[in-house]
Amino acid sequence: MSELFNTKEIKEKIIQKLKNIYDPEIPVNIYDLGLIYSIELETKENYLHCIIDMTLTSPSCPVADALVDQVQYVAQSVDEVDEARVNLTFTPPWDKSKLTEEGREMMILSGAII
């Protein structure tokens, strides 16, 4: 049985869109910052559902709702995705070890001490 969707390709499209969302206080996109813990794609009755687990740099982030809404919006903006859900979690809590190599480089270039 062949897959209806190329999930690897679709995940990459979602990641590229997530890289356009920035924490307003940090000059690194939320993907390279390590705020996205997982991206799961599930097919149900020929519909593709995207479930994203993410965190914030701080539980008291003043733009938490806006970031979650943006993540849901960009995931749903991928043509193949019919519905997206974002789960906000603080387990495990974010720390600088979650940065991707690109994120680490961006932080260093911005003058941040990491």
Jmol script that loads the backbone (N, CA, C; Angstrom):
load data "model"
ATOM      1  N   MET A   1       0.843  -1.186   0.000  1.00  0.00           N
ATOM      2  CA  MET A   1       0.000   0.000   0.000  1.00  0.00           C
ATOM      3  C   MET A   1       0.889   1.249   0.000  1.00  0.00           C
ATOM      4  N   SER A   2       0.699   2.129  -0.953  1.00  0.00           N
ATOM      5  CA  SER A   2       1.529   3.327  -1.030  1.00  0.00           C
ATOM      6  C   SER A   2       0.951   4.417  -0.129  1.00  0.00           C
ATOM      7  N   GLU A   3       1.851   5.290   0.304  1.00  0.00           N
ATOM      8  CA  GLU A   3       1.409   6.395   1.151  1.00  0.00           C
ATOM      9  C   GLU A   3       0.668   7.424   0.318  1.00  0.00           C
ATOM     10  N   LEU A   4      -0.379   7.952   0.865  1.00  0.00           N
ATOM     11  CA  LEU A   4      -1.159   8.972   0.184  1.00  0.00           C
ATOM     12  C   LEU A   4      -0.397  10.299   0.152  1.00  0.00           C
ATOM     13  N   PHE A   5       0.377  10.557   1.205  1.00  0.00           N
ATOM     14  CA  PHE A   5       1.121  11.804   1.333  1.00  0.00           C
ATOM     15  C   PHE A   5       2.600  11.504   1.527  1.00  0.00           C
ATOM     16  N   ASN A   6       3.458  12.353   0.992  1.00  0.00           N
ATOM     17  CA  ASN A   6       4.890  12.261   1.242  1.00  0.00           C
ATOM     18  C   ASN A   6       5.163  13.046   2.525  1.00  0.00           C
ATOM     19  N   THR A   7       5.100  12.356   3.659  1.00  0.00           N
ATOM     20  CA  THR A   7       5.176  13.049   4.951  1.00  0.00           C
ATOM     21  C   THR A   7       6.527  13.723   5.175  1.00  0.00           C
ATOM     22  N   LYS A   8       7.595  13.135   4.662  1.00  0.00           N
ATOM     23  CA  LYS A   8       8.920  13.757   4.827  1.00  0.00           C
ATOM     24  C   LYS A   8       8.954  15.116   4.130  1.00  0.00           C
ATOM     25  N   GLU A   9       8.432  15.156   2.926  1.00  0.00           N
ATOM     26  CA  GLU A   9       8.396  16.405   2.158  1.00  0.00           C
ATOM     27  C   GLU A   9       7.479  17.433   2.830  1.00  0.00           C
ATOM     28  N   ILE A  10       6.353  16.990   3.324  1.00  0.00           N
ATOM     29  CA  ILE A  10       5.403  17.902   3.972  1.00  0.00           C
ATOM     30  C   ILE A  10       5.993  18.455   5.267  1.00  0.00           C
ATOM     31  N   LYS A  11       6.656  17.610   6.051  1.00  0.00           N
ATOM     32  CA  LYS A  11       7.307  18.099   7.279  1.00  0.00           C
ATOM     33  C   LYS A  11       8.335  19.165   6.945  1.00  0.00           C
ATOM     34  N   GLU A  12       9.096  18.948   5.879  1.00  0.00           N
ATOM     35  CA  GLU A  12      10.103  19.933   5.482  1.00  0.00           C
ATOM     36  C   GLU A  12       9.443  21.256   5.091  1.00  0.00           C
ATOM     37  N   LYS A  13       8.314  21.206   4.414  1.00  0.00           N
ATOM     38  CA  LYS A  13       7.578  22.430   4.072  1.00  0.00           C
ATOM     39  C   LYS A  13       7.143  23.161   5.343  1.00  0.00           C
ATOM     40  N   ILE A  14       6.656  22.406   6.318  1.00  0.00           N
ATOM     41  CA  ILE A  14       6.220  23.007   7.586  1.00  0.00           C
ATOM     42  C   ILE A  14       7.409  23.642   8.293  1.00  0.00           C
ATOM     43  N   ILE A  15       8.524  22.926   8.346  1.00  0.00           N
ATOM     44  CA  ILE A  15       9.726  23.456   9.007  1.00  0.00           C
ATOM     45  C   ILE A  15      10.169  24.755   8.347  1.00  0.00           C
ATOM     46  N   GLN A  16      10.187  24.788   7.026  1.00  0.00           N
ATOM     47  CA  GLN A  16      10.603  26.011   6.328  1.00  0.00           C
ATOM     48  C   GLN A  16       9.690  27.181   6.684  1.00  0.00           C
ATOM     49  N   LYS A  17       8.412  26.934   6.827  1.00  0.00           N
ATOM     50  CA  LYS A  17       7.480  27.998   7.216  1.00  0.00           C
ATOM     51  C   LYS A  17       7.685  28.404   8.680  1.00  0.00           C
ATOM     52  N   LEU A  18       7.972  27.421   9.551  1.00  0.00           N
ATOM     53  CA  LEU A  18       8.220  27.730  10.960  1.00  0.00           C
ATOM     54  C   LEU A  18       9.468  28.594  11.124  1.00  0.00           C
ATOM     55  N   LYS A  19      10.398  28.460  10.206  1.00  0.00           N
ATOM     56  CA  LYS A  19      11.634  29.248  10.278  1.00  0.00           C
ATOM     57  C   LYS A  19      11.399  30.722   9.964  1.00  0.00           C
ATOM     58  N   ASN A  20      10.172  31.084   9.627  1.00  0.00           N
ATOM     59  CA  ASN A  20       9.817  32.490   9.407  1.00  0.00           C
ATOM     60  C   ASN A  20       9.146  33.116  10.623  1.00  0.00           C
ATOM     61  N   ILE A  21       9.009  32.356  11.700  1.00  0.00           N
ATOM     62  CA  ILE A  21       8.397  32.865  12.932  1.00  0.00           C
ATOM     63  C   ILE A  21       9.513  33.097  13.948  1.00  0.00           C
ATOM     64  N   TYR A  22       9.535  34.290  14.510  1.00  0.00           N
ATOM     65  CA  TYR A  22      10.585  34.660  15.460  1.00  0.00           C
ATOM     66  C   TYR A  22      10.001  35.013  16.816  1.00  0.00           C
ATOM     67  N   ASP A  23      10.730  34.640  17.848  1.00  0.00           N
ATOM     68  CA  ASP A  23      10.444  35.144  19.183  1.00  0.00           C
ATOM     69  C   ASP A  23      10.817  36.625  19.123  1.00  0.00           C
ATOM     70  N   PRO A  24       9.937  37.541  19.521  1.00  0.00           N
ATOM     71  CA  PRO A  24      10.231  38.969  19.366  1.00  0.00           C
ATOM     72  C   PRO A  24      11.438  39.463  20.164  1.00  0.00           C
ATOM     73  N   GLU A  25      11.868  38.713  21.156  1.00  0.00           N
ATOM     74  CA  GLU A  25      12.995  39.164  21.971  1.00  0.00           C
ATOM     75  C   GLU A  25      14.307  38.484  21.611  1.00  0.00           C
ATOM     76  N   ILE A  26      14.262  37.511  20.703  1.00  0.00           N
ATOM     77  CA  ILE A  26      15.460  36.739  20.373  1.00  0.00           C
ATOM     78  C   ILE A  26      15.597  36.696  18.853  1.00  0.00           C
ATOM     79  N   PRO A  27      16.780  37.024  18.314  1.00  0.00           N
ATOM     80  CA  PRO A  27      16.936  37.096  16.857  1.00  0.00           C
ATOM     81  C   PRO A  27      17.139  35.735  16.184  1.00  0.00           C
ATOM     82  N   VAL A  28      16.378  34.741  16.627  1.00  0.00           N
ATOM     83  CA  VAL A  28      16.473  33.388  16.076  1.00  0.00           C
ATOM     84  C   VAL A  28      15.049  32.884  15.867  1.00  0.00           C
ATOM     85  N   ASN A  29      14.817  32.216  14.737  1.00  0.00           N
ATOM     86  CA  ASN A  29      13.473  31.688  14.490  1.00  0.00           C
ATOM     87  C   ASN A  29      13.142  30.581  15.492  1.00  0.00           C
ATOM     88  N   ILE A  30      11.863  30.321  15.671  1.00  0.00           N
ATOM     89  CA  ILE A  30      11.438  29.391  16.724  1.00  0.00           C
ATOM     90  C   ILE A  30      11.878  27.955  16.471  1.00  0.00           C
ATOM     91  N   TYR A  31      12.079  27.595  15.207  1.00  0.00           N
ATOM     92  CA  TYR A  31      12.544  26.224  14.924  1.00  0.00           C
ATOM     93  C   TYR A  31      14.003  26.065  15.351  1.00  0.00           C
ATOM     94  N   ASP A  32      14.866  26.977  14.902  1.00  0.00           N
ATOM     95  CA  ASP A  32      16.281  26.883  15.261  1.00  0.00           C
ATOM     96  C   ASP A  32      16.526  27.221  16.726  1.00  0.00           C
ATOM     97  N   LEU A  33      15.588  27.914  17.331  1.00  0.00           N
ATOM     98  CA  LEU A  33      15.671  28.185  18.765  1.00  0.00           C
ATOM     99  C   LEU A  33      15.398  26.918  19.574  1.00  0.00           C
ATOM    100  N   GLY A  34      14.770  25.950  18.934  1.00  0.00           N
ATOM    101  CA  GLY A  34      14.488  24.684  19.607  1.00  0.00           C
ATOM    102  C   GLY A  34      13.152  24.660  20.319  1.00  0.00           C
ATOM    103  N   LEU A  35      12.245  25.554  19.922  1.00  0.00           N
ATOM    104  CA  LEU A  35      10.936  25.590  20.573  1.00  0.00           C
ATOM    105  C   LEU A  35       9.985  24.530  20.032  1.00  0.00           C
ATOM    106  N   ILE A  36      10.289  23.978  18.872  1.00  0.00           N
ATOM    107  CA  ILE A  36       9.445  22.935  18.281  1.00  0.00           C
ATOM    108  C   ILE A  36       9.998  21.580  18.700  1.00  0.00           C
ATOM    109  N   TYR A  37       9.244  20.863  19.511  1.00  0.00           N
ATOM    110  CA  TYR A  37       9.689  19.557  20.004  1.00  0.00           C
ATOM    111  C   TYR A  37       9.354  18.428  19.040  1.00  0.00           C
ATOM    112  N   SER A  38       8.208  18.509  18.382  1.00  0.00           N
ATOM    113  CA  SER A  38       7.868  17.449  17.427  1.00  0.00           C
ATOM    114  C   SER A  38       6.826  17.941  16.437  1.00  0.00           C
ATOM    115  N   ILE A  39       6.871  17.322  15.257  1.00  0.00           N
ATOM    116  CA  ILE A  39       5.875  17.555  14.212  1.00  0.00           C
ATOM    117  C   ILE A  39       5.412  16.178  13.768  1.00  0.00           C
ATOM    118  N   GLU A  40       4.161  15.872  14.025  1.00  0.00           N
ATOM    119  CA  GLU A  40       3.600  14.568  13.647  1.00  0.00           C
ATOM    120  C   GLU A  40       2.522  14.786  12.598  1.00  0.00           C
ATOM    121  N   LEU A  41       2.507  13.903  11.629  1.00  0.00           N
ATOM    122  CA  LEU A  41       1.478  13.953  10.593  1.00  0.00           C
ATOM    123  C   LEU A  41       0.687  12.664  10.644  1.00  0.00           C
ATOM    124  N   GLU A  42      -0.630  12.790  10.688  1.00  0.00           N
ATOM    125  CA  GLU A  42      -1.516  11.625  10.740  1.00  0.00           C
ATOM    126  C   GLU A  42      -2.538  11.724   9.620  1.00  0.00           C
ATOM    127  N   THR A  43      -2.730  10.620   8.933  1.00  0.00           N
ATOM    128  CA  THR A  43      -3.730  10.557   7.872  1.00  0.00           C
ATOM    129  C   THR A  43      -4.969   9.862   8.411  1.00  0.00           C
ATOM    130  N   LYS A  44      -6.097  10.532   8.289  1.00  0.00           N
ATOM    131  CA  LYS A  44      -7.377   9.956   8.702  1.00  0.00           C
ATOM    132  C   LYS A  44      -8.382  10.215   7.590  1.00  0.00           C
ATOM    133  N   GLU A  45      -8.851   9.134   6.981  1.00  0.00           N
ATOM    134  CA  GLU A  45      -9.859   9.238   5.921  1.00  0.00           C
ATOM    135  C   GLU A  45      -9.461  10.248   4.842  1.00  0.00           C
ATOM    136  N   ASN A  46      -8.238  10.131   4.349  1.00  0.00           N
ATOM    137  CA  ASN A  46      -7.698  10.985   3.280  1.00  0.00           C
ATOM    138  C   ASN A  46      -7.492  12.442   3.685  1.00  0.00           C
ATOM    139  N   TYR A  47      -7.558  12.732   4.963  1.00  0.00           N
ATOM    140  CA  TYR A  47      -7.250  14.065   5.461  1.00  0.00           C
ATOM    141  C   TYR A  47      -5.943  13.998   6.227  1.00  0.00           C
ATOM    142  N   LEU A  48      -5.141  15.039   6.084  1.00  0.00           N
ATOM    143  CA  LEU A  48      -3.852  15.071   6.768  1.00  0.00           C
ATOM    144  C   LEU A  48      -3.922  16.025   7.952  1.00  0.00           C
ATOM    145  N   HIS A  49      -3.663  15.488   9.119  1.00  0.00           N
ATOM    146  CA  HIS A  49      -3.667  16.252  10.362  1.00  0.00           C
ATOM    147  C   HIS A  49      -2.230  16.419  10.834  1.00  0.00           C
ATOM    148  N   CYS A  50      -1.899  17.618  11.257  1.00  0.00           N
ATOM    149  CA  CYS A  50      -0.564  17.929  11.763  1.00  0.00           C
ATOM    150  C   CYS A  50      -0.686  18.246  13.250  1.00  0.00           C
ATOM    151  N   ILE A  51       0.156  17.595  14.046  1.00  0.00           N
ATOM    152  CA  ILE A  51       0.192  17.854  15.484  1.00  0.00           C
ATOM    153  C   ILE A  51       1.601  18.310  15.823  1.00  0.00           C
ATOM    154  N   ILE A  52       1.699  19.506  16.383  1.00  0.00           N
ATOM    155  CA  ILE A  52       2.994  20.079  16.733  1.00  0.00           C
ATOM    156  C   ILE A  52       3.054  20.265  18.237  1.00  0.00           C
ATOM    157  N   ASP A  53       4.101  19.718  18.841  1.00  0.00           N
ATOM    158  CA  ASP A  53       4.386  19.965  20.252  1.00  0.00           C
ATOM    159  C   ASP A  53       5.472  21.028  20.308  1.00  0.00           C
ATOM    160  N   MET A  54       5.220  22.056  21.086  1.00  0.00           N
ATOM    161  CA  MET A  54       6.196  23.138  21.189  1.00  0.00           C
ATOM    162  C   MET A  54       6.254  23.660  22.613  1.00  0.00           C
ATOM    163  N   THR A  55       7.275  24.453  22.869  1.00  0.00           N
ATOM    164  CA  THR A  55       7.437  25.085  24.166  1.00  0.00           C
ATOM    165  C   THR A  55       7.748  26.553  23.947  1.00  0.00           C
ATOM    166  N   LEU A  56       8.016  27.249  25.011  1.00  0.00           N
ATOM    167  CA  LEU A  56       8.425  28.648  24.972  1.00  0.00           C
ATOM    168  C   LEU A  56       9.700  28.781  25.795  1.00  0.00           C
ATOM    169  N   THR A  57      10.416  29.867  25.605  1.00  0.00           N
ATOM    170  CA  THR A  57      11.636  30.049  26.390  1.00  0.00           C
ATOM    171  C   THR A  57      11.320  30.286  27.857  1.00  0.00           C
ATOM    172  N   SER A  58      10.091  30.731  28.125  1.00  0.00           N
ATOM    173  CA  SER A  58       9.668  30.983  29.503  1.00  0.00           C
ATOM    174  C   SER A  58       8.162  30.747  29.616  1.00  0.00           C
ATOM    175  N   PRO A  59       7.715  30.124  30.704  1.00  0.00           N
ATOM    176  CA  PRO A  59       6.270  29.937  30.887  1.00  0.00           C
ATOM    177  C   PRO A  59       5.500  31.257  30.963  1.00  0.00           C
ATOM    178  N   SER A  60       6.194  32.341  31.293  1.00  0.00           N
ATOM    179  CA  SER A  60       5.528  33.640  31.404  1.00  0.00           C
ATOM    180  C   SER A  60       5.704  34.488  30.142  1.00  0.00           C
ATOM    181  N   CYS A  61       5.982  33.861  29.027  1.00  0.00           N
ATOM    182  CA  CYS A  61       6.172  34.569  27.754  1.00  0.00           C
ATOM    183  C   CYS A  61       4.931  35.410  27.437  1.00  0.00           C
ATOM    184  N   PRO A  62       5.100  36.725  27.239  1.00  0.00           N
ATOM    185  CA  PRO A  62       3.941  37.582  26.999  1.00  0.00           C
ATOM    186  C   PRO A  62       3.290  37.386  25.625  1.00  0.00           C
ATOM    187  N   VAL A  63       3.978  36.726  24.701  1.00  0.00           N
ATOM    188  CA  VAL A  63       3.414  36.524  23.360  1.00  0.00           C
ATOM    189  C   VAL A  63       3.084  35.053  23.103  1.00  0.00           C
ATOM    190  N   ALA A  64       2.868  34.300  24.161  1.00  0.00           N
ATOM    191  CA  ALA A  64       2.615  32.859  24.038  1.00  0.00           C
ATOM    192  C   ALA A  64       1.455  32.561  23.095  1.00  0.00           C
ATOM    193  N   ASP A  65       0.326  33.202  23.303  1.00  0.00           N
ATOM    194  CA  ASP A  65      -0.851  32.927  22.471  1.00  0.00           C
ATOM    195  C   ASP A  65      -0.585  33.258  21.006  1.00  0.00           C
ATOM    196  N   ALA A  66       0.085  34.370  20.766  1.00  0.00           N
ATOM    197  CA  ALA A  66       0.372  34.782  19.391  1.00  0.00           C
ATOM    198  C   ALA A  66       1.305  33.788  18.706  1.00  0.00           C
ATOM    199  N   LEU A  67       2.318  33.305  19.411  1.00  0.00           N
ATOM    200  CA  LEU A  67       3.240  32.329  18.819  1.00  0.00           C
ATOM    201  C   LEU A  67       2.526  31.022  18.495  1.00  0.00           C
ATOM    202  N   VAL A  68       1.714  30.539  19.413  1.00  0.00           N
ATOM    203  CA  VAL A  68       0.962  29.298  19.183  1.00  0.00           C
ATOM    204  C   VAL A  68       0.030  29.473  17.983  1.00  0.00           C
ATOM    205  N   ASP A  69      -0.651  30.614  17.910  1.00  0.00           N
ATOM    206  CA  ASP A  69      -1.547  30.876  16.780  1.00  0.00           C
ATOM    207  C   ASP A  69      -0.779  30.922  15.461  1.00  0.00           C
ATOM    208  N   GLN A  70       0.405  31.547  15.467  1.00  0.00           N
ATOM    209  CA  GLN A  70       1.220  31.614  14.251  1.00  0.00           C
ATOM    210  C   GLN A  70       1.667  30.226  13.811  1.00  0.00           C
ATOM    211  N   VAL A  71       2.075  29.395  14.753  1.00  0.00           N
ATOM    212  CA  VAL A  71       2.514  28.041  14.426  1.00  0.00           C
ATOM    213  C   VAL A  71       1.362  27.265  13.793  1.00  0.00           C
ATOM    214  N   GLN A  72       0.188  27.358  14.382  1.00  0.00           N
ATOM    215  CA  GLN A  72      -0.971  26.665  13.817  1.00  0.00           C
ATOM    216  C   GLN A  72      -1.285  27.193  12.418  1.00  0.00           C
ATOM    217  N   TYR A  73      -1.244  28.493  12.252  1.00  0.00           N
ATOM    218  CA  TYR A  73      -1.554  29.101  10.963  1.00  0.00           C
ATOM    219  C   TYR A  73      -0.586  28.637   9.876  1.00  0.00           C
ATOM    220  N   VAL A  74       0.727  28.680  10.150  1.00  0.00           N
ATOM    221  CA  VAL A  74       1.682  28.304   9.100  1.00  0.00           C
ATOM    222  C   VAL A  74       1.610  26.814   8.788  1.00  0.00           C
ATOM    223  N   ALA A  75       1.345  25.988   9.787  1.00  0.00           N
ATOM    224  CA  ALA A  75       1.207  24.549   9.521  1.00  0.00           C
ATOM    225  C   ALA A  75       0.006  24.304   8.611  1.00  0.00           C
ATOM    226  N   GLN A  76      -1.091  24.973   8.891  1.00  0.00           N
ATOM    227  CA  GLN A  76      -2.296  24.812   8.070  1.00  0.00           C
ATOM    228  C   GLN A  76      -2.161  25.460   6.701  1.00  0.00           C
ATOM    229  N   SER A  77      -1.202  26.359   6.541  1.00  0.00           N
ATOM    230  CA  SER A  77      -1.021  27.016   5.246  1.00  0.00           C
ATOM    231  C   SER A  77      -0.302  26.120   4.234  1.00  0.00           C
ATOM    232  N   VAL A  78       0.261  25.011   4.695  1.00  0.00           N
ATOM    233  CA  VAL A  78       0.855  24.043   3.770  1.00  0.00           C
ATOM    234  C   VAL A  78      -0.297  23.346   3.052  1.00  0.00           C
ATOM    235  N   ASP A  79      -0.242  23.351   1.733  1.00  0.00           N
ATOM    236  CA  ASP A  79      -1.372  22.872   0.923  1.00  0.00           C
ATOM    237  C   ASP A  79      -1.910  21.509   1.340  1.00  0.00           C
ATOM    238  N   GLU A  80      -1.034  20.578   1.641  1.00  0.00           N
ATOM    239  CA  GLU A  80      -1.474  19.211   1.932  1.00  0.00           C
ATOM    240  C   GLU A  80      -2.119  19.051   3.307  1.00  0.00           C
ATOM    241  N   VAL A  81      -1.876  20.001   4.211  1.00  0.00           N
ATOM    242  CA  VAL A  81      -2.364  19.893   5.590  1.00  0.00           C
ATOM    243  C   VAL A  81      -3.803  20.395   5.677  1.00  0.00           C
ATOM    244  N   ASP A  82      -4.682  19.536   6.165  1.00  0.00           N
ATOM    245  CA  ASP A  82      -6.089  19.900   6.312  1.00  0.00           C
ATOM    246  C   ASP A  82      -6.391  20.543   7.660  1.00  0.00           C
ATOM    247  N   GLU A  83      -5.664  20.117   8.680  1.00  0.00           N
ATOM    248  CA  GLU A  83      -5.920  20.623  10.030  1.00  0.00           C
ATOM    249  C   GLU A  83      -4.626  20.547  10.826  1.00  0.00           C
ATOM    250  N   ALA A  84      -4.406  21.548  11.673  1.00  0.00           N
ATOM    251  CA  ALA A  84      -3.217  21.551  12.525  1.00  0.00           C
ATOM    252  C   ALA A  84      -3.628  21.833  13.960  1.00  0.00           C
ATOM    253  N   ARG A  85      -2.951  21.160  14.869  1.00  0.00           N
ATOM    254  CA  ARG A  85      -3.171  21.378  16.302  1.00  0.00           C
ATOM    255  C   ARG A  85      -1.802  21.601  16.935  1.00  0.00           C
ATOM    256  N   VAL A  86      -1.730  22.552  17.841  1.00  0.00           N
ATOM    257  CA  VAL A  86      -0.479  22.859  18.527  1.00  0.00           C
ATOM    258  C   VAL A  86      -0.671  22.600  20.009  1.00  0.00           C
ATOM    259  N   ASN A  87       0.208  21.779  20.551  1.00  0.00           N
ATOM    260  CA  ASN A  87       0.209  21.494  21.986  1.00  0.00           C
ATOM    261  C   ASN A  87       1.369  22.247  22.614  1.00  0.00           C
ATOM    262  N   LEU A  88       1.067  23.065  23.595  1.00  0.00           N
ATOM    263  CA  LEU A  88       2.091  23.813  24.309  1.00  0.00           C
ATOM    264  C   LEU A  88       2.473  23.031  25.555  1.00  0.00           C
ATOM    265  N   THR A  89       3.774  22.775  25.698  1.00  0.00           N
ATOM    266  CA  THR A  89       4.248  22.016  26.848  1.00  0.00           C
ATOM    267  C   THR A  89       5.484  22.682  27.443  1.00  0.00           C
ATOM    268  N   PHE A  90       5.700  22.450  28.702  1.00  0.00           N
ATOM    269  CA  PHE A  90       6.907  22.948  29.360  1.00  0.00           C
ATOM    270  C   PHE A  90       7.709  21.793  29.938  1.00  0.00           C
ATOM    271  N   THR A  91       7.420  20.594  29.445  1.00  0.00           N
ATOM    272  CA  THR A  91       8.141  19.404  29.869  1.00  0.00           C
ATOM    273  C   THR A  91       8.732  18.742  28.637  1.00  0.00           C
ATOM    274  N   PRO A  92      10.012  18.730  28.481  1.00  0.00           N
ATOM    275  CA  PRO A  92      10.999  19.364  29.356  1.00  0.00           C
ATOM    276  C   PRO A  92      11.040  20.870  29.112  1.00  0.00           C
ATOM    277  N   PRO A  93      11.515  21.609  30.096  1.00  0.00           N
ATOM    278  CA  PRO A  93      11.619  23.053  29.909  1.00  0.00           C
ATOM    279  C   PRO A  93      12.691  23.377  28.864  1.00  0.00           C
ATOM    280  N   TRP A  94      12.502  24.493  28.181  1.00  0.00           N
ATOM    281  CA  TRP A  94      13.474  24.917  27.184  1.00  0.00           C
ATOM    282  C   TRP A  94      14.762  25.338  27.874  1.00  0.00           C
ATOM    283  N   ASP A  95      15.875  25.036  27.255  1.00  0.00           N
ATOM    284  CA  ASP A  95      17.170  25.582  27.647  1.00  0.00           C
ATOM    285  C   ASP A  95      18.021  25.682  26.389  1.00  0.00           C
ATOM    286  N   LYS A  96      19.172  26.311  26.497  1.00  0.00           N
ATOM    287  CA  LYS A  96      19.977  26.596  25.302  1.00  0.00           C
ATOM    288  C   LYS A  96      20.495  25.344  24.597  1.00  0.00           C
ATOM    289  N   SER A  97      20.452  24.197  25.252  1.00  0.00           N
ATOM    290  CA  SER A  97      20.873  22.962  24.584  1.00  0.00           C
ATOM    291  C   SER A  97      19.902  22.572  23.469  1.00  0.00           C
ATOM    292  N   LYS A  98      18.718  23.163  23.447  1.00  0.00           N
ATOM    293  CA  LYS A  98      17.710  22.851  22.429  1.00  0.00           C
ATOM    294  C   LYS A  98      17.975  23.568  21.098  1.00  0.00           C
ATOM    295  N   LEU A  99      18.879  24.557  21.101  1.00  0.00           N
ATOM    296  CA  LEU A  99      19.213  25.281  19.877  1.00  0.00           C
ATOM    297  C   LEU A  99      19.775  24.335  18.829  1.00  0.00           C
ATOM    298  N   THR A 100      19.387  24.538  17.565  1.00  0.00           N
ATOM    299  CA  THR A 100      20.042  23.804  16.482  1.00  0.00           C
ATOM    300  C   THR A 100      21.409  24.450  16.263  1.00  0.00           C
ATOM    301  N   GLU A 101      22.231  23.829  15.453  1.00  0.00           N
ATOM    302  CA  GLU A 101      23.539  24.415  15.145  1.00  0.00           C
ATOM    303  C   GLU A 101      23.355  25.781  14.482  1.00  0.00           C
ATOM    304  N   GLU A 102      22.380  25.884  13.592  1.00  0.00           N
ATOM    305  CA  GLU A 102      22.095  27.166  12.941  1.00  0.00           C
ATOM    306  C   GLU A 102      21.636  28.207  13.963  1.00  0.00           C
ATOM    307  N   GLY A 103      20.818  27.775  14.902  1.00  0.00           N
ATOM    308  CA  GLY A 103      20.354  28.675  15.951  1.00  0.00           C
ATOM    309  C   GLY A 103      21.493  29.168  16.820  1.00  0.00           C
ATOM    310  N   ARG A 104      22.393  28.268  17.141  1.00  0.00           N
ATOM    311  CA  ARG A 104      23.566  28.628  17.942  1.00  0.00           C
ATOM    312  C   ARG A 104      24.407  29.676  17.200  1.00  0.00           C
ATOM    313  N   GLU A 105      24.607  29.458  15.907  1.00  0.00           N
ATOM    314  CA  GLU A 105      25.381  30.409  15.100  1.00  0.00           C
ATOM    315  C   GLU A 105      24.690  31.769  15.046  1.00  0.00           C
ATOM    316  N   MET A 106      23.363  31.780  14.891  1.00  0.00           N
ATOM    317  CA  MET A 106      22.617  33.043  14.854  1.00  0.00           C
ATOM    318  C   MET A 106      22.742  33.787  16.180  1.00  0.00           C
ATOM    319  N   MET A 107      22.682  33.048  17.274  1.00  0.00           N
ATOM    320  CA  MET A 107      22.813  33.679  18.598  1.00  0.00           C
ATOM    321  C   MET A 107      24.194  34.308  18.751  1.00  0.00           C
ATOM    322  N   ILE A 108      25.226  33.582  18.336  1.00  0.00           N
ATOM    323  CA  ILE A 108      26.593  34.097  18.443  1.00  0.00           C
ATOM    324  C   ILE A 108      26.752  35.343  17.578  1.00  0.00           C
ATOM    325  N   LEU A 109      26.242  35.288  16.337  1.00  0.00           N
ATOM    326  CA  LEU A 109      26.339  36.442  15.438  1.00  0.00           C
ATOM    327  C   LEU A 109      25.602  37.657  15.979  1.00  0.00           C
ATOM    328  N   SER A 110      24.549  37.429  16.766  1.00  0.00           N
ATOM    329  CA  SER A 110      23.788  38.544  17.331  1.00  0.00           C
ATOM    330  C   SER A 110      24.472  39.137  18.561  1.00  0.00           C
ATOM    331  N   GLY A 111      25.541  38.475  19.007  1.00  0.00           N
ATOM    332  CA  GLY A 111      26.262  38.964  20.173  1.00  0.00           C
ATOM    333  C   GLY A 111      25.796  38.362  21.484  1.00  0.00           C
ATOM    334  N   ALA A 112      24.874  37.422  21.415  1.00  0.00           N
ATOM    335  CA  ALA A 112      24.376  36.781  22.637  1.00  0.00           C
ATOM    336  C   ALA A 112      25.441  35.850  23.203  1.00  0.00           C
ATOM    337  N   ILE A 113      25.504  35.774  24.485  1.00  0.00           N
ATOM    338  CA  ILE A 113      26.419  34.858  25.158  1.00  0.00           C
ATOM    339  C   ILE A 113      25.645  33.581  25.442  1.00  0.00           C
ATOM    340  N   ILE A 114      26.121  32.476  24.856  1.00  0.00           N
ATOM    341  CA  ILE A 114      25.417  31.206  25.065  1.00  0.00           C
ATOM    342  C   ILE A 114      26.332  30.166  25.663  1.00  0.00           C
TER     343      ILE A 114
END
end "model"
wireframe off; spacefill off
backbone 0.3
color backbone group
